[in-house]
């Protein structure tokens, strides 16, 4: 699946974040923007992935729901560009799950994309660190995307 070197580095970073939750508290902001750094695993191997994401918490049910969007670039042999939007649910504390739909553009052709993901936001003042996992399907093919989002609430 993922190369052992990349998996080890992401695991160490995630463990460091997860074992320091006392440093983090919910930020209480309705808007959140983040930069994403990670790895996309497909049948072709592991490729570096960079992106950005935005969420707007909706003003009902104590902010349990949000809407948002994302954009990513996968540094494969042929660069791929992803963009999408969807619904984000916060079922417990800073755990969030998303269901998004969008497009992937590679080598001049565009395909439909569906993304299902999960992340946990650790907050320090306005800043956040979020270990993230997404499962994407494009044209019958699936990819796993794992990484860390570094964000800010406003």
Order of alpha helices (4+ residues) and beta strands (2+ residues): alpha-beta-beta-beta-beta-beta-beta-beta-beta
